[in-house]
Amino acid sequence: MTDRDKIYVTSPLLPPLEDFEQMLRQIWDSRWITNMGSFHERLERSLAEYLKVPYISLFTNGTLPLLTSLQALEVKGEVITTPFSFVATSHALWWNDLTPVFVDVDPLTGNMDPSKIEAAITEKTTAILPVHIYGQPCDTKAIGEIASRHGLKVIYDGAHAFAVEKDGKSILTEGDMTTLSFHATKVFNTAEGGALVMKDEATKRQVDFLKNFGFEDETHVSMPGINSKMDEIRSALGILNLQHVDEAIAKREAVAKLYREALGEVEGLRLLPIDDSVKTNYSYFPIFVDQASYGISRDELYLKLREEGIVARRYFYPLISSFAPYRDLPSASKENLPVANMLSDSVLCLPIHHELTQAQIESIIKFIKYV
Ligand SMILES: *Cc1c(COP(=O)(O)O)cnc(C)c1O
């Protein structure tokens, strides 16, 4: 079997090559390849409109908006966060000299459990950094109430939450700011890329300075900003992918429907709950394997699928709190995070993307049902 024959957990959304060539020609002609050129401005405007958010700033990946949001909000000391996420969530704290304080997650969704937050607050706490895991909205109301009671900032890592809505409203406007990732593995991609969503123009101005070394104009630098600008080439890719993302999400939805119908009743497998008030993006399809009733462990299933050329992923295993930079923190102990440990040890994300064929989906289902 060649790599081309394998079924991967995802496949990047790519526009027709001729369309991209045409845009590249325009960029070549203009001789403006980065530094907030016309494609960058166009993608920012299009995304604000598409995502129904007031202000957005493009970044060169999905990690740097996390770093910059913490800097822009002058977050200090300790930040309450989730261990059940991609490692970048905590790394952004590390790069700002902040201490992550891990709290446990909800057993059904894997999102931060709001009832665990208050016990983790100390006099050093200044912010909460939850993640809308698998694109499911966090309990933003409960988190917002706790934050305002204790005077804390809230930054959502929305790397999975592209275009997700609750009650007809974007969830990207919850909290003080929300970050997005446009990495190749995400629902919408610019190869590498990301963005920060904010609520007011003054914050957008400040963020725009911070992603360009802190330059306010040619001769003034207000803060030690970083370089995280998105270039014209990837902005053009984003403009084109935005024209196809609805179709890609619809195809993902169809895959999710087939999985749900076929796997919903399989003994020993649990799926995510469905929330009718949420318009999701079908970015991931996790199943949670209970070894005792399913018969084999998550890791055995993972390896057997690999032998069949089906590359599922254990998102998110190991927990962030078990990686070397974090495991000695008091909040990283297994006793503090029983639910996160249980989910991380049982989760497997199945292939879901716009290019899966009916035959591929059926073979995955058949294998999981009868293995
Ligand atoms: C992908 C991801 C990121 C980082 O995004 P990059 O664009 O890869 O830097 C951050 N948080 C979560 C939850 C992610 O899944």
The ligand as an SDF file (V2000), in Angstrom:
LIG
                    3D

 15 15  0  0  0  0  0  0  0  0999 V2000
   -4.2640   23.3690   15.6080 C   0  0  0  0  0  0  0  0  0  0  0  0
   -4.4100   23.8830   16.9960 C   0  0  0  0  0  0  0  0  0  0  0  0
   -3.6740   24.9770   17.4840 C   0  0  0  0  0  0  0  0  0  0  0  0
   -2.4790   25.5570   16.7790 C   0  0  0  0  0  0  0  0  0  0  0  0
   -2.6760   25.9510   15.5330 O   0  0  0  0  0  0  0  0  0  0  0  0
   -1.4620   26.0380   14.4770 P   0  0  0  0  0  0  0  0  0  0  0  0
   -2.0920   26.7620   13.3500 O   0  0  0  0  0  0  0  0  0  0  0  0
   -1.0590   24.6490   14.1540 O   0  0  0  0  0  0  0  0  0  0  0  0
   -0.3700   26.8340   15.1180 O   0  0  0  0  0  0  0  0  0  0  0  0
   -3.9940   25.4950   18.7330 C   0  0  0  0  0  0  0  0  0  0  0  0
   -4.9510   24.9440   19.4860 N   0  0  0  0  0  0  0  0  0  0  0  0
   -5.6440   23.8620   19.0830 C   0  0  0  0  0  0  0  0  0  0  0  0
   -6.7130   23.3240   19.9690 C   0  0  0  0  0  0  0  0  0  0  0  0
   -5.3830   23.2810   17.8370 C   0  0  0  0  0  0  0  0  0  0  0  0
   -6.0630   22.1870   17.4590 O   0  0  0  0  0  0  0  0  0  0  0  0
  1  2  1  0
  2  3  1  0
  2 14  2  0
  3  4  1  0
  3 10  2  0
  4  5  1  0
  5  6  1  0
  6  7  2  0
  6  8  1  0
  6  9  1  0
 10 11  1  0
 11 12  2  0
 12 13  1  0
 12 14  1  0
 14 15  1  0
M  END
$$$$
